[in-house]
Amino acid sequence: MTSPAIGVVGAGAWGTALAQMLASDGSDVLLWALEPELADEINTDHTNTPYLPSAQLAHTIRATADLGAMADCTILLMVTPAQHLARVLGQLPAFPSDLVLCSKGIEAGSGRLMNEVAREAAPGAELAVLSGPTFAHEVAAGLPTAVTLACGGGTDQWQRLSTAIARPAFRPYYSDDICGAEIGGAVKNVLAIACGVVDGLRLGQNARAALIARGYSEMQRFGEALGARAETLAGLCGLGDLVLTCSSTSSRNFSLGKALGEGQSADALMTDRKTVAEGAHSAPVLARLAAKHRIAMPIVEATVRLLEGAPAVEVVNEILARPLKAEG
């Protein structure tokens, strides 16, 4: 195998699915796994049983547990959990010209979006954000998927990245609104937990539709305050991702909320999970940022209370008892 032009950092479900999609036309892809034994499994058996057991991986995917090996790639897709992005970037010996951020979330300690984390860690790289309605197992299976590819380097970077990333069943759409692309992905994770609670409590489809709509209003208010464009949040990386994530147990965040609604303990659920429900980390910092900017986000605030252990029925009743107001 020749030295691949594109690498994927993070061999969880989403990173592995992206590697599989990129390799679908026979391209060589280098995939970094934290666990050496997982890298061995991918190379030997062409499977990833811990994170994406449904996929038989392409033979042109080569896995490594050595971050230094990623330095030869000209494009890196960063797919580590949001809370670990700074640490992983700090361990990379060199950065490519194009760094594509594929993790959705807000850094819990600092309140920074992923592009702010990456700008500090990799000041010489041109940043892009890939976000949208994407269940990993569907992308890996080659099912049609459309995403937002927000490029900080403008149309020149878009030409490079879209050529490298697009496949017949994987269609990126251009944006230059990195902030909006990130905010959509971070906020929808928190709202998906709330929608899962509605499902767990068996409150019905009407309630879930209302929560999605009211949650989208919270996303818009928050995005506007931080400089995101309304049309970005109305697109794939905002409304599109919100609808998908709030509607299926294939979403880790929705599944977490459903379990909370069924009465399970937040602490126990978070301890037992192998995969990351990023909304649980983002919710408290999102609520703090909303308070700082004086943005009304009652659904986000309620989700924080649920994650802190408040009974789901009690929290829902408090939301239903809020004063009546104009929609908006």
Secondary structure, DSSP 8 states (H G I E B T S, - for coil): ----SEEEE--SHHHHHHHHHHGGGT--EEEE-SSHHHHHHHHHHS-BTTTBTT----TTEEEES-GGGGGG-SEEEE-S-GGGHHHHHHH-S---SEEEE----B-TTT--BHHHHHHHH-TTSEEEEEESS--HHHHHTT--EEEEEEETTHHHHHHHHHHHH-BTTEEEEEE--HHHHHHHHHHHHHHHHHHHHHHHTT--HHHHHHHHHHHHHHHHHHHHHHT--HHHHTSIIIIIHHHHHTS-TTSHHHHHHHHHHTT--HHHHHHH-SS--HHHHHHHHHHHHHHHTT---HHHHHHHHHHTT--HHHHHHHHHTS------
